[in-house]
Amino acid sequence: MKLRGLEFGNVFCTSGARGFFGEGYWFHRYARPFGLEYAGSTFIAKTTTLAPRKGNMPLAADGITPVDTRPSCIIAKPVQGFALNAVGLSGPGAAHLLGTKRWQLRLDPFLISFMAVGAARDDRMREAEGFVTLMRAHQRDFCAPFGIQLNVSCPNTGHDPSHLITDAVELLHVLSQLTVPLVMKVSVLMTPAAVLNILRRAPCDAVTVSNTIPWGALPHRIDWKGLFGTETSPLAHLGGGGLSGRPLLPLVLEWILAAKDLELPVPLIACGGILSWEDAAHLLVAGASAIELGSVSFLRPWRVRGIIQTVNRGFVEKRWF
């Protein structure tokens, strides 16, 4: 998939799947021999905020490594194929991350995920402006082309998602000052019609759908009690959390089909519930231009390599068109 003439590939690894720099997590070393391998995919950095953010996941002194091997802000159900997380964008902030120069030294095109999290709209716009100023100061040092993925859909920041959606147009205009590809990451809770409205008013090169689903949303489609055995989120003390994994797949598939009917003018990157190459195939046949892998990394890690290889082979053989 090309964005502004730059090739970014057909498979992305969602923000957070491999950490801020691709360093991965403790279990990656053990799962790698069995298929947890990302070759042939495009890296997306874990979502950063402008300022350091404590969030709900304690980090080591380096600001990027989780202290706990099983963080209490994540509930994974590998057998059932889904997870709930309330990490809350824990991180050291953009200045610290850029100061390591690890992004600048990457050699392949990738995306940096950013979210403005201020309590008020003006605060969020100032954060975006500050992020642009910071990125500009380092932009000439990057060895590889990069783009920005604007996250307007994280359910774990304590914001009303409808407010963040309203911000999207102005945030995209602010980030466009960097003159790099812009990808907007949304939730299936934002309708294709709403996304089309944003695309008509702001510069955006692609759309990723979906981020995690906030606890309690879409009760007519998601059996929250059936999944977790309770009507109250087990992460209620952390804001409720967001659902990822198998239950998202039919929702994302329907969203992609509806978006294609509306003829959204940018490529669509399908993300959510992809636990096998067959899941990816359904989304690509429905009209997605690329896929983004997330929770499969810890729910079905042995399948990651095969999904990436199969999807890329399918593009070579033109199976998805």
HELIX and SHEET records of a PDB file:
HELIX    1   1 HIS A   28  ALA A   31  1                                   4    
HELIX    2   2 ARG A   32  PHE A   34  5                                   3    
HELIX    3   3 ALA A   94  GLY A   99  1                                   6    
HELIX    4   4 ARG A  121  HIS A  138  1                                  18    
HELIX    5   5 GLN A  139  ASP A  141  5                                   3    
HELIX    6   6 PRO A  161  LEU A  175  1                                  15    
HELIX    7   7 SER A  176  LEU A  178  5                                   3    
HELIX    8   8 PRO A  192  ARG A  201  1                                  10    
HELIX    9   9 TRP A  224  PHE A  228  1                                   5    
HELIX   10  10 ALA A  236  LEU A  238  5                                   3    
HELIX   11  11 ARG A  246  LEU A  248  5                                   3    
HELIX   12  12 LEU A  249  LEU A  262  1                                  14    
HELIX   13  13 TRP A  277  ALA A  286  1                                  10    
HELIX   14  14 VAL A  296  LEU A  299  1                                   4    
HELIX   15  15 PRO A  301  ARG A  303  5                                   3    
HELIX   16  16 VAL A  304  VAL A  316  1                                  13    
SHEET    1   A 2 LYS A   2  LEU A   3  0                                        
SHEET    2   A 2 LEU A   6  GLU A   7 -1                                        
SHEET    1   B 8 THR A  42  PHE A  43  0                                        
SHEET    2   B 8 VAL A  11  CYS A  13  1                                        
SHEET    3   B 8 ALA A 290  LEU A 293  1                                        
SHEET    4   B 8 LEU A 268  CYS A 271  1                                        
SHEET    5   B 8 ALA A 206  VAL A 209  1                                        
SHEET    6   B 8 LEU A 182  VAL A 186  1                                        
SHEET    7   B 8 PHE A 146  ASN A 151  1                                        
SHEET    8   B 8 PHE A 110  PHE A 114  1                                        
SHEET    1   C 4 ILE A  74  LYS A  77  0                                        
SHEET    2   C 4 PHE A  82  ASN A  85 -1                                        
SHEET    3   C 4 GLY A 242  GLY A 245 -1                                        
SHEET    4   C 4 ILE A 213  PRO A 214 -1                                        
END                                                                             
